[in-house]
Amino acid sequence: MRSKFELGQLYITPGAAEVLAAPFILLARHAARDWGELSNDDKRANDQALVDGTRILSAYTVNGHRIWIITEAVGDDGHRAATTITLPSEY
């Protein structure tokens, strides 16, 4: 699946790695603009982030664990340096 935006360097925190057997499935959803379990306002904020270059956040629940995928913005030019798969407690 082709990403709809630049992901940058990929990272996964230890807790998320322990919970996820296949993290790339969620990463593919995030990259395809499937923001997961967010409010409509947060989904619209992500859609706006694709235009203005700000941070993008997706949230999913896997086996009772909340997983965040965060793509950080470097500037307001849309360049994104890193995407991290993490548990909220590790952020």
N, C-alpha and C positions, 0 to 999 in steps of 0.2 A: 504494500500500500504506500502511495506517495504522500509525503507530508504536505500539508497546506501552508506550513510556515517553517522557518529555520528552527531546529532544535538545539543547535550548538553541541557542546560536549555533554555526554550522557553520564549520569551518576545514579546510584541507588544506595540508600542508607542501609546499615546492617539490619535494622528491624524490618524494613520493607523487603529486603532480600530473604529474610527468614520466613515471612508470611507468603510471599509470591513464588509459586512454582514456575510461572511463565510471565515475567514482567513485561515482555515485549507485546503481549496482547493488549494490555492497558496502554502502553506507550503508543501503539498503533491507533487506538481509539482517540487518544489525546491529539495525536498528530493529524487525525482526520476531522478534527473539530467536534468530536463527540465529548462534550464537557462532563458527562456523567451526572452525578447527583448534586447539582447546584440549583440554586434558585434561578428563576427567569432573569432577575436583575443581574446576577453574577454571570449568567450565560451571555447576556447582552454586553456586559463589561468585557468579557473575553473577545466577543466579536469586534468590539471597538478597539481592543488591544491589537488586533490584527491590522488595524488602520493606523493607530497612533504609536505603536511600538512598545507599549507597556507590558507588564508581567501578565502571563496567562496561567490560570489555575484550573485543574480538573480534579474531581473528587469521585472516588468509587468505593464500594464496600466489597471486600473479598473475605469470605469465611468469617464474617463478623468483625473484621478489621477495616477501619477507615484508611484509605490510601489517597495521598495527594500526589499529583504530578504538577510540578511548577517549572515553567519555562521563564527564566529571568531575562529581562531586557537590559541591554548594555547602555543604550541611549534612546533617544526618541526617533531614531532612524530605522527602526524595525530590526536591527541586528540583535540577535539573541545568542548569548555566550554559552548558556548551560540549561539543561533540563534535568531535574532531580525527581526521582521517585522516592517518596518518604512517607513515614507515618507522621501524623500531626504532632505527636509527642517528641519527634526527633527534629522538628523544624526550628 
